[in-house]
Amino acid sequence: MRLLPVTLSLIVFFTQVASAQDAPALPAYRMRLIGVFDDRSGDPVEAADIVDVLSGNTIRTTSTGTAALAFLPEGGGLVRIRKVGFEPQTMMVSISPTDTLPITILLKHVVELAGVTVTDTAPRSRSPGLRGFEERRRNAASGTFITEAEIRKEENRQVGNFLIAHVPNIVIINSRSGGMTLRKSPRCGRGGDPDVYLDGVLVAAPKPIDVSEFNLQNIAAIEYYPNTATAPPEFNRTSSGCGALLLWSRQ
């Protein structure tokens, strides 16, 4: 019986494909839909933020839990889905003539803890990603780690220039298009340019990746591993990438 609300919501969701917001100037595939639903009840989640992580552009879901992804750039991008009371999700979304099917997302409720009394000296709650960063920073024998306190001191800088100033041996090159591309370190042997992860999700952009697309004011922590051997196993997906740059968002 629990699946019945999901089924009914999806019927509403999929019938909106033909009646999504009119945008005659855009081809039909650019109007790909996303539907966000409560994983417990199957009900649509209204007013959930759908965020293009790189540009910061945001759209909210309607009363049916749906939104058109026309605001994403051609090819798609990294999307974060968030709503107060639910765990946020981050995922790559493709926008192309062959990627047109609606996307269904089930948001999980945040676990509610019993009330406690705290003082101003108690550490504030941190996301699992940032807790993992702190653990690796304490225990890692290699890698470069930059905390939120350090980032906030220079948060108005361009990400590429900040990385050059604070990360030893990182290689960032000014591109002809005006961006700043991340290239592999001379310390790395075989392999291509480093992989880039945002909140633990691999940024599947064409390599080399333009780090100027990221906003330092949205970043809470940075870690960099110059070669595949030093990167944590969970961020060492294949031998194709030489090292890894991990970016963690502010809460």
Backbone hydrogen bonds in HBPLUS format (Angstrom, degrees):
<---DONOR---> <-ACCEPTOR-->    atom                        ^
c    i                          cat <-CA-CA->   ^        H-A-AA   ^      H-
h    n   atom  resd res      DA  || num        DHA   H-A  angle D-A-AA Bond
n    s   type  num  typ     dist DA aas  dist angle  dist       angle   num
A0004-LEU N   A0001-MET O   3.11 MM   3  5.47 155.9  2.17 110.7 117.9     1
A0007-THR N   A0003-LEU O   2.98 MM   4  6.28 158.5  2.03 155.0 161.1     2
A0008-LEU N   A0004-LEU O   2.95 MM   4  6.27 165.1  1.98 159.9 163.1     3
A0009-SER N   A0005-PRO O   2.87 MM   4  5.99 157.9  1.92 147.3 153.9     4
A0010-LEU N   A0006-VAL O   2.83 MM   4  6.02 156.3  1.88 151.6 158.1     5
A0011-ILE N   A0007-THR O   3.03 MM   4  6.30 146.2  2.15 145.1 153.9     6
A0012-VAL N   A0008-LEU O   3.25 MM   4  6.59 160.4  2.29 146.8 150.4     7
A0013-PHE N   A0009-SER O   2.83 MM   4  6.07 157.7  1.87 146.4 153.9     8
A0014-PHE N   A0010-LEU O   2.79 MM   4  5.94 172.1  1.80 157.9 156.8     9
A0015-THR N   A0011-ILE O   3.09 MM   4  6.16 152.3  2.17 144.3 151.6    10
A0016-GLN N   A0013-PHE O   3.15 MM   3  5.51 150.3  2.24 104.9 113.9    11
A0017-VAL N   A0014-PHE O   3.21 MM   3  5.58 166.3  2.23 110.2 114.4    12
A0019-SER N   A0016-GLN O   3.06 MM   3  4.93 127.7  2.34  93.1 107.7    13
A0026-LEU N   A0023-ALA O   2.87 MM   3  5.62 162.4  1.91 126.7 132.4    14
A0030-ARG N   A0027-PRO O   3.04 MM   3  5.70 151.1  2.13 118.9 126.9    15
A0031-MET N   A0028-ALA O   3.02 MM   3  5.64 164.1  2.04 119.2 124.3    16
A0069-LEU N   A0032-ARG O   2.78 MM  37  5.51 162.5  1.81 165.1 171.0    17
A0103-ILE N   A0033-LEU O   2.93 MM  70  6.33 156.8  1.98 142.1 148.5    18
A0034-ILE N   A0067-ALA O   2.95 MM  33  5.53 153.0  2.03 157.7 166.5    19
A0067-ALA N   A0034-ILE O   3.01 MM  33  5.53 138.0  2.19 150.1 161.4    20
A0035-GLY N   A0103-ILE O   2.69 MM  68  6.06 161.2  1.73 168.6 175.5    21
A0105-ILE N   A0035-GLY O   2.76 MM  70  6.04 160.1  1.80 168.4 174.6    22
A0036-VAL N   A0065-GLY O   2.69 MM  29  5.05 163.5  1.71 146.6 151.5    23
A0045-VAL N   A0036-VAL O   2.90 MM   9  5.59 162.9  1.93 144.8 140.9    24
A0037-PHE N   A0105-ILE O   2.81 MM  68  6.16 160.0  1.85 163.2 170.2    25
A0107-LEU N   A0037-PHE O   2.85 MM  70  6.16 156.1  1.91 164.1 171.9    26
A0038-ASP N   A0043-ASP O   2.80 MM   5  5.33 163.4  1.83 158.5 163.3    27
A0042-GLY N   A0038-ASP O   2.75 MM   4  4.88 141.9  1.90 135.0 146.2    28
A0039-ASP N   A0107-LEU O   3.09 MM  68  5.51 161.3  2.13 152.0 146.4    29
A0047-ALA N   A0061-THR O   3.07 MM  14  4.87 158.8  2.11 124.4 125.2    30
A0061-THR N   A0048-ALA O   3.06 MM  13  5.37 148.2  2.16 138.3 148.0    31
A0049-ASP N   A0082-ARG O   2.84 MM  33  5.28 148.4  1.94 170.7 166.0    32
A0082-ARG N   A0049-ASP O   3.03 MM  33  5.28 158.4  2.08 145.5 152.4    33
A0050-ILE N   A0059-ILE O   2.74 MM   9  5.28 161.4  1.77 167.7 174.0    34
A0059-ILE N   A0050-ILE O   3.02 MM   9  5.28 152.6  2.10 139.5 148.0    35
A0051-VAL N   A0080-ARG O   2.87 MM  29  5.09 174.6  1.87 154.4 156.3    36
A0080-ARG N   A0051-VAL O   2.91 MM  29  5.09 155.9  1.97 141.7 149.8    37
A0052-ASP N   A0057-ASN O   2.81 MM   5  5.30 171.6  1.82 166.2 169.1    38
A0056-GLY N   A0052-ASP O   2.67 MM   4  5.29 151.3  1.75 162.2 170.1    39
A0053-VAL N   A0078-LEU O   2.93 MM  25  5.69 155.1  2.00 155.6 162.0    40
A0062-THR N   A0066-THR O   2.89 MM   4  5.50 154.6  1.96 145.2 149.6    41
A0065-GLY N   A0062-THR O   2.88 MM   3  5.18 160.7  1.92 114.5 118.3    42
A0072-LEU N   A0069-LEU O   3.08 MM   3  5.75 166.7  2.10 119.7 123.9    43
A0076-GLY N   A0073-PRO O   2.89 MM   3  5.45 160.9  1.93 136.5 142.2    44
A0075-GLY N   A0095-ILE O   3.02 MM  20  4.64 135.1  2.23 146.7 148.8    45
A0077-GLY N   A0093-VAL O   2.90 MM  16  5.51 140.3  2.06 148.7 160.8    46
A0093-VAL N   A0077-GLY O   2.87 MM  16  5.51 163.4  1.90 156.3 161.5    47
A0079-VAL N   A0091-MET O   2.76 MM  12  5.41 175.9  1.76 165.7 164.4    48
A0091-MET N   A0079-VAL O   2.84 MM  12  5.41 159.2  1.88 156.1 163.3    49
A0081-ILE N   A0089-GLN O   2.72 MM   8  5.20 161.6  1.75 156.2 162.8    50
A0089-GLN N   A0081-ILE O   2.94 MM   8  5.20 156.1  2.00 144.8 152.7    51
A0086-PHE N   A0083-LYS O   2.97 MM   3  5.60 154.1  2.04 147.1 147.3    52
A0110-VAL N   A0085-GLY O   2.95 MM  25  5.53 166.9  1.97 130.1 130.1    53
A0087-GLU N   A0108-LYS O   2.77 MM  21  5.63 160.8  1.81 163.1 169.4    54
A0099-ASP N   A0096-SER O   2.97 MM   3  5.03 158.1  2.02 108.4 115.6    55
A0122-ALA N   A0119-THR O   3.06 MM   3  5.55 167.4  2.08 116.9 121.0    56
A0131-ARG N   A0127-SER O   2.94 MM   4  6.22 152.5  2.01 154.4 163.3    57
A0132-GLY N   A0128-PRO O   2.92 MM   4  6.11 151.6  2.00 144.7 152.1    58
A0133-PHE N   A0129-GLY O   3.02 MM   4  6.33 147.5  2.13 138.6 147.7    59
A0134-GLU N   A0130-LEU O   3.02 MM   4  6.29 161.2  2.05 147.3 150.6    60
A0135-GLU N   A0131-ARG O   3.02 MM   4  6.26 155.8  2.08 146.3 153.0    61
A0136-ARG N   A0132-GLY O   2.96 MM   4  6.19 162.8  1.99 151.6 155.9    62
A0137-ARG N   A0133-PHE O   2.85 MM   4  6.04 153.7  1.92 149.7 158.2    63
A0138-ARG N   A0134-GLU O   3.04 MM   4  6.25 148.4  2.14 143.5 150.6    64
A0139-ASN N   A0135-GLU O   3.11 MM   4  6.28 148.9  2.21 144.3 152.6    65
A0140-ALA N   A0136-ARG O   2.73 MM   4  5.21 148.8  1.82 150.7 153.1    66
A0144-THR N   A0224-TYR O   2.93 MM  80  5.16 155.7  1.99 143.9 152.0    67
A0224-TYR N   A0144-THR O   2.92 MM  80  5.16 148.1  2.02 141.3 150.6    68
A0146-ILE N   A0222-ILE O   2.82 MM  76  5.08 161.6  1.85 156.2 157.5    69
A0222-ILE N   A0146-ILE O   3.04 MM  76  5.08 157.3  2.09 145.1 150.0    70
A0151-ILE N   A0147-THR O   3.05 MM   4  6.37 156.1  2.11 148.0 155.2    71
A0152-ARG N   A0148-GLU O   2.87 MM   4  6.02 164.9  1.89 158.3 160.9    72
A0154-GLU N   A0151-ILE O   2.96 MM   3  5.58 149.0  2.05 116.5 125.0    73
A0157-ARG N   A0154-GLU O   3.03 MM   3  5.82 165.9  2.06 127.8 130.2    74
A0162-PHE N   A0158-GLN O   3.01 MM   4  6.26 157.9  2.06 158.0 165.2    75
A0163-LEU N   A0159-VAL O   2.91 MM   4  6.16 160.7  1.94 157.2 161.8    76
A0164-ILE N   A0160-GLY O   3.06 MM   4  6.30 160.2  2.10 149.2 154.4    77
A0165-ALA N   A0161-ASN O   3.11 MM   4  6.28 151.8  2.20 142.2 149.1    78
A0166-HIS N   A0162-PHE O   3.09 MM   4  6.26 136.9  2.28 144.6 155.9    79
A0166-HIS N   A0163-LEU O   3.21 MM   3  5.22 130.7  2.47  96.0 108.6    80
A0167-VAL N   A0163-LEU O   2.82 MM   4  5.37 148.2  1.92 156.2 156.6    81
A0170-ILE N   A0167-VAL O   3.45 MM   3  5.83 165.4  2.47 126.6 125.8    82
A0183-ARG N   A0171-VAL O   2.88 MM  12  5.34 177.3  1.88 155.0 155.7    83
A0173-ILE N   A0181-THR O   2.89 MM   8  5.27 155.9  1.95 148.2 152.3    84
A0181-THR N   A0173-ILE O   2.82 MM   8  5.27 154.3  1.89 159.5 151.7    85
A0175-SER N   A0179-GLY O   2.86 MM   4  5.21 168.5  1.87 135.3 139.2    86
A0178-GLY N   A0175-SER O   3.06 MM   3  5.41 163.0  2.09 112.5 117.0    87
A0211-VAL N   A0180-MET O   2.88 MM  31  5.87 139.6  2.05 168.8 166.3    88
A0182-LEU N   A0209-ILE O   2.97 MM  27  5.70 156.9  2.03 154.1 158.5    89
A0188-CYS N   A0185-SER O   2.92 MM   3  5.38 162.2  1.95 114.8 120.8    90
A0192-GLY N   A0240-SER O   2.75 MM  48  5.61 157.7  1.80 135.1 142.5    91
A0242-CYS N   A0192-GLY O   3.07 MM  50  5.35 129.7  2.33 116.4 124.3    92
A0195-ASP N   A0243-GLY O   3.13 MM  48  6.45 158.4  2.18 143.7 137.4    93
A0245-LEU N   A0195-ASP O   2.86 MM  50  6.29 156.8  1.92 159.2 166.8    94
A0203-VAL N   A0196-VAL O   2.82 MM   7  5.65 176.4  1.82 165.4 164.2    95
A0197-TYR N   A0245-LEU O   2.90 MM  48  6.30 162.3  1.94 161.6 166.0    96
A0247-LEU N   A0197-TYR O   2.88 MM  50  6.09 165.1  1.90 156.8 161.7    97
A0198-LEU N   A0201-VAL O   2.93 MM   3  5.27 159.3  1.97 146.4 145.7    98
A0201-VAL N   A0198-LEU O   3.03 MM   3  5.27 167.0  2.05 113.0 116.6    99
A0199-ASP N   A0247-LEU O   2.86 MM  48  6.24 167.9  1.88 166.7 169.3   100
A0213-GLU N   A0210-ASP O   3.29 MM   3  6.05 168.5  2.30 117.8 120.7   101
A0214-PHE N   A0211-VAL O   3.14 MM   3  5.77 166.0  2.17 116.3 120.4   102
A0218-ASN N   A0215-ASN O   2.96 MM   3  5.62 162.7  1.99 119.3 125.0   103
A0219-ILE N   A0216-LEU O   3.15 MM   3  5.23 166.5  2.17 108.7 112.6   104
A0250-ARG N   A0218-ASN O   2.94 MM  32  5.65 154.4  2.01 135.5 136.8   105
A0220-ALA N   A0248-TRP O   2.62 MM  28  5.57 163.3  1.64 156.2 162.4   106
A0221-ALA N   A0248-TRP O   3.30 MM  27  5.12 150.8  2.39 135.6 136.8   107
A0248-TRP N   A0221-ALA O   2.95 MM  27  5.12 155.4  2.01 157.7 154.1   108
A0223-GLU N   A0246-LEU O   2.97 MM  23  5.13 155.4  2.03 146.4 151.5   109
A0246-LEU N   A0223-GLU O   2.77 MM  23  5.13 177.4  1.77 164.6 165.4   110
A0225-TYR N   A0244-ALA O   2.85 MM  19  5.21 162.1  1.88 157.0 162.4   111
A0244-ALA N   A0225-TYR O   2.92 MM  19  5.21 149.0  2.01 138.6 148.3   112
A0230-THR N   A0227-ASN O   3.23 MM   3  5.80 140.5  2.39 111.9 120.9   113
A0231-ALA N   A0228-THR O   3.31 MM   3  5.40 143.1  2.46 101.1 110.9   114
A0235-PHE N   A0232-PRO O   2.89 MM   3  5.42 154.3  1.96 118.5 127.0   115
A0236-ASN N   A0233-PRO O   3.25 MM   3  5.05 148.5  2.36 114.0 109.2   116
